[in-house]
């Protein structure tokens, strides 16, 4: 789970970028790729990789009002 966030917001699928924390079906995922031509957003967590085609995606928002990014190690 994310340590600090300031709520969630729904944004269009086209605006989600790789590394954004996504909330889908009650679980937290990280956006890995956004294929705009095929209208698919690929998301992953430690155990699951999946593809979603929803028009609006729920993302976690940081204090600056932008989607929270996953820390790269």
N, C-alpha and C positions, 0 to 999 in steps of 0.2 A: 504494500500500500504506500501511497505517497505521504511523506512526512508533513508537508505544509502546502495547503492549497486554499483558495478562497472561493470555493463553490464550483459549480459546473455551469456550462452554457452549451447550447446547441448551435453549431455552425454548419454551413454547407460542406458536403463531402469534399468538394474541390479545394477548399481552404485548409484542409488538414494536411500537415506536413510530416515527413518521417521524424519520429522521435516524440511526437505529441502523446500525452497520456489520454487514452480514450476509455469511456465507460460504456460497455455494451452488454446487455442482458445481465446487469448486476455485477459484472466482473471488470477488473481493470486490465487494460491491454496497452501496448505501445504500438503506434502506427509505424509500419515498416515500409510500405510503398503505397503510392496513390496513382493508380492507372486511370487517368481521366478519360481516355478514349474508350476503354471498356467499362467505365463507370463502376470500378471496383476499388475498394480500400482494403489493403491487406494489413491485418493486425496480428500481434503475437503476444504471448506471455511466456512464462517458463515452461509450461506444459502443452500449450495449444497454439496452433497457427490457423488462422481462418480468414475468410474474405467476406466483406459485407458490402451491400449495394444500397443501403439506406441513403435517402437524400440529405437528411440532417443527422449529424453525428454529435453525441454528447462528449465534451472534452472538459478536463479539469482546468480551472483558471487560476493563474498566479496573482500576486499582489499588483502587478502592472496591468492586469486585465487581459493578458495574452495567454494562450494555452501553455500549460506547464510542459517542459521538455524533459525527457529522460536523461539522466547524467550518463555520459559516455565514460567508460572505464579504460 
